[in-house]
Amino acid sequence: MSEAKNNYEILGLKQGATREEIEKKYDILLKAYRAKKISGELSEEDEKEWNAITEAYRELVEYKSKSAMKPEPISPFHEKVNKLIRKMGMDDKKVNNFFHYHSKHILIGIIVLIVLAVSIRSCVTAVQPDFNIVFIGEFFMNDTEAMAEKIKTGVPDIKEPGIQIMTISKSGDAENAQMDYAARMKIMAMMGTAEIDVMILDKTQFEIYGKQEALMDLQSFVEEAQISDELTKDCWLEIEETKEVHLYGIDVSESEFFKDLNLFGEEKIAAIAANTQNYDKAVKVIELLLE
């Protein structure tokens, strides 16, 4: 127990914190670690501290899992419920067994009802974006409000821009695998329903999504806008199946637009989603990034 106590202190939690509190705290510390790593401010001491945090988290989760497996005594409340069931002429063991073996189905039903209720409420109260920009790769940003305001000012046709940061690590190590997978699943869902208009990607993710033909060929736009070859020379990709070469992006890494937005991430390649429903607005956003 003394070891668990020390682990709580390492994570900055009070003794006896719940599994949920441990998970939330670790997620916050992970985001802070990633921000330092992306910005290049991670020191050797920070790395050692992070290793200690990860080990403390692992041991606490293991400790909580083992504790959860210990059988618990029947509470006074459950004893009263069992007595009530017996008074109604039913076998309390059979009733409890029914709920035990069908608990997943009951829980799924409850979750579905909650999701439906939340979805209906969100549709009624939430302001839906009329244009969506998604950052994919090693990016980190705490607040997107300032960026949204700059876009509305620069492109008045866009009234409610939606901006999402999908952080995916380049290393692909086990430490980030779960978060990377969740981000990719969300991106796939958004692309499947044509919710993404403009994508800002690092080099690794640009090649992945470009070769999947998820991006629009920008050659005609680049020629009409007379955009410098210097900004497009590394944005040509060959499609393996057809061997055709397409221009799928424009390098906006040095764009003045991002200077005062506290956005972490060095490589920034702007692209337009292949199935966007807002091409004209997307072009205006790209032009804004090139100013």
Summary of the structure (lengths in Angstrom):
residues: 291
radius of gyration: 25.3
end to end distance: 59.4
largest distance: 84.2
contacts: 764
relative contact order: 0.10
helix: 56%
strand: 12%
